[in-house]
Amino acid sequence: MPTTLRGAQVVLRPTAPSDVPVLAAIRAKPEVYARWRGGEDLVAAVREDLADSGAEHLSIEYGGAVIGMIQWAAETEPDYRHASIDIYLDPAVHGRGLGTDAVRTLARHLITDHGHHRIVIDPAADNAAAIRCYGKVGFRPVGLMRSYERGPDGRWHDGLLMDLLAEEITEAP
């Protein structure tokens, strides 16, 4: 059963069907769409994401409003067990530490409540703001993934693999 998590500034709660229009509107913003895409029907794209049974989806709330989504998935093979995180936020709230708070809150939950010793995240190599955000939580770059994903321009772009070991998570300032 998904849990509601409280960070220093944000609340992470299970994404509800009523969140879909707001999340689709956030995904439609150029800064988010460039990274997450989703075709012409973003409502359908968000619904498709939420139907993925291999991931847990949490809406990010700030001041009582949905400002984005964070999701996680687990590799359950015992010898490779770890979790992965993905996130997007409304650009209107960028620069306030809300993404850092959301990532730290979920990472702490994955370590403490799910027993993960390692968490990975894979921003685009040119997404300096995301890389800074994840670094504040304690994620470290571990490798450049060349030609990792196809961008909206049709060309292949590099990704940065970052990971966080349980003992490396930082506390909120």
Secondary structure, 3 states (H helix, E strand, C coil): CCCCEECCCCEEEECCHHHHHHHHHHHHCHHHHHHHCCCCCHHHHHHHHHHCCCCEEEEEEECCEEEEEEEEEEECCHHHCEEEEEEEECHHHCCCCHHHHHHHHHHHHHHHCCCCCEEEECCECCCHHHHHHHHHHCCEEEEEEEEEEECCCCCEEEEEEEEEEHHHCCCCC
